[in-house]
């Protein structure tokens, strides 16, 4: 099992929040990280990681 295996559900939460709730990926990332891990990213980091997630989703 990879170290990231445990984050599969959080990844699904981000994707479903963005697609089902029609929220921007940036908002979905902030919501999931805050609720699941009590992590709050600054605006620059949130934008950077959200853009990476959006690219990964688009490649799929």
C-alpha positions in Angstrom: 0.0 0.0 0.0 1.4 3.4 -0.9 1.6 6.2 1.6 -1.1 8.1 -0.3 -3.5 5.2 -0.3 -5.3 6.6 2.8 -6.1 9.8 1.0 -8.2 8.2 -1.6 -11.4 9.3 0.1 -10.3 12.9 0.5 -9.5 13.0 -3.2 -12.9 11.6 -4.0 -14.4 14.3 -1.7 -12.6 17.0 -3.6 -13.7 15.7 -7.0 -17.3 15.2 -5.9 -17.6 18.5 -4.2 -16.3 20.2 -7.3 -18.5 18.3 -9.8 -21.7 17.6 -7.9 -21.9 20.7 -5.8 -20.6 22.8 -8.8 -18.0 24.5 -6.6 -14.7 25.6 -7.8 -11.9 23.1 -7.2 -10.2 25.8 -5.1 -13.2 25.9 -2.7 -13.5 22.1 -2.6 -9.8 21.7 -1.7 -10.1 24.3 1.1 -13.3 22.6 2.4 -11.9 19.1 2.4 -8.5 20.0 3.9 -10.1 22.0 6.7 -12.7 19.4 7.6 -10.6 16.3 7.2 -7.2 17.5 8.5 -7.8 20.9 10.1 -5.3 22.3 7.5 -5.8 25.8 6.2 -3.6 26.9 3.3 -2.7 30.5 2.6 -4.2 31.9 -0.6 -1.1 31.3 -2.7 -0.7 27.7 -1.7 -4.4 27.0 -2.1 -4.3 28.4 -5.6 -1.1 26.5 -6.5 -2.4 23.1 -5.3 -5.9 23.6 -6.7 -4.4 24.3 -10.1 -2.4 21.1 -9.9 -5.5 19.1 -9.0 -7.5 20.7 -11.8 -4.8 19.7 -14.3 -4.8 16.1 -12.9 -8.6 15.9 -13.2 -8.5 17.2 -16.8 -5.9 14.6 -17.8 -8.1 11.8 -16.5 
